[in-house]
Amino acid sequence: MSSFSRSSASRLARAEHLKRELAEFVTNGDLKDEFELQRQLFFDATKPNDQHDSESVLDWFLYDWVGEDGECVVVRYLESKPELSAIDREILLDWLDSLNSVFEVRATNRNSIQLTDLDGDETYEVTTRQEETFKRGQYIIARLLPLGDDLIFSGLQFLMPDRESALAWLEMRQAIDQIDSPEAVENAQKEQVKAFCELFGCDELTVSSRKLNSTLKRFQQYLLRERRDPETGMTAAELFKRELGEELIVPDYPDLNPFTGAAEITILCDDFDGIVLLPDFTRFKRIFENDEPQRFAPDWRDLVWNYIKNPDIPIVAFERVAEDNPRRVEKVLRSLIGDKDFSLEHMYAVLLHYKQPIDGFEDLKDDQQLWDLFNGNPKTEKSKNARSASRKPKAGTKAAAKKTPASKTNRAAKKSVSARSTAAKRTSSVKRKPLAKASKPATKKTAAKASASTTKRSVKKSAKKR
């Protein structure tokens, strides 16, 4: 592309405006607290050196961060801006497929630059507002954003001193991605459950509220610095240092008191949901262990309703009691929601309905029909609301419900609904999308580490932001 058309310039200007709006939404809007938390965690772990590193963390948060509810910044922004035009929404949805990688500069023109991705050898033409100062044969770390049929830079580019350093950075990023891969996370969660059982004797531990924080800190210490891998004989901290070449720095464990007023907190270590905190869970379980709960818990209805409605209490609490007492769970929920035909097939639908109410689904039956639709139930008559729904389950609702919703198999199947509802949000209008590569923030420090692993020079002194 040798020159700009008026429409290209207008589209680029609109993209720059949307990037600024996203940054404002993160730094001063609804996600400010979460961004500051992630930013501080990154700073504590890496000790960045200058403002460029801060910008890199922002770039990572804008396009790679995903919250506990499975939603990213772009989705959160779209939900908060229903008035956005269809064109703006399409631009932002395309950005869900950003490409963050290390590239070789193949050619530069007045308003474009040609880059080859070292992780796959694909070549991309990136549209720019001005002639780039990069030279053919140089290597840069950058994020590419789709814009219609074109690509643009997200904002940051780091210049690497040579190919060897660029490949070393790529190798280091791939090692980090391996640590964060779904398979690695799943294995880590299983190991976490094993470690919890080794230390405390089972995967469920009830402590007084005042002992909660000290118990969690004790488990963290055991998991990271005392427990040894049977194959290598090394702790998690030692393995981290061997693989990534630096000490494992873990921020101080925050003091937690999520459920004020609860006399006891149960720490549940689950191989799907991880560490879960449940208030008065011992009393909650007893409700489903006999046919007359009011005899020992006069307030049992209030307690169960709290577990149904409180979005901070994940669904795994009901999964656990339904595994042991499915009939009584069914009976209690029938009584509370006033539906004599309720069955455990719709347990997730009921919990979603109350934990995350949304406009257009005031009737519980609509949520149940939508649930059946996601599960491919051919006998369910799909309501108008169910057909038009584009909702995405939020925290703790990685969904699915077959005949035995409390089983481990079904809990793994819960992921499928989240994926389907994400697709419903997206639309099918994305024209071209490079494969997304989520990663940790690229900073001068990470670039320096890459170079140091293969050369005697320090990229930290050579890497520079444009």
PyMOL commands that set and color helices and strands:
alter all, ss='L'
color gray80, all
select helices_A, chain A and resi 6-28+32-46+51-63+73-80+86-97+163-180+182-200+209-226+236-244+281-287+293-295+300-309+316-324+326-337+344-355+364-374+384-388+408-413+415-426+444-452+459-462
alter helices_A, ss='H'
color red, helices_A
select strands_A, chain A and resi 99-108+112-117+123-127+139-147+150-160+204-208+264-270+274-279
alter strands_A, ss='S'
color yellow, strands_A
deselect
rebuild
show_as cartoon
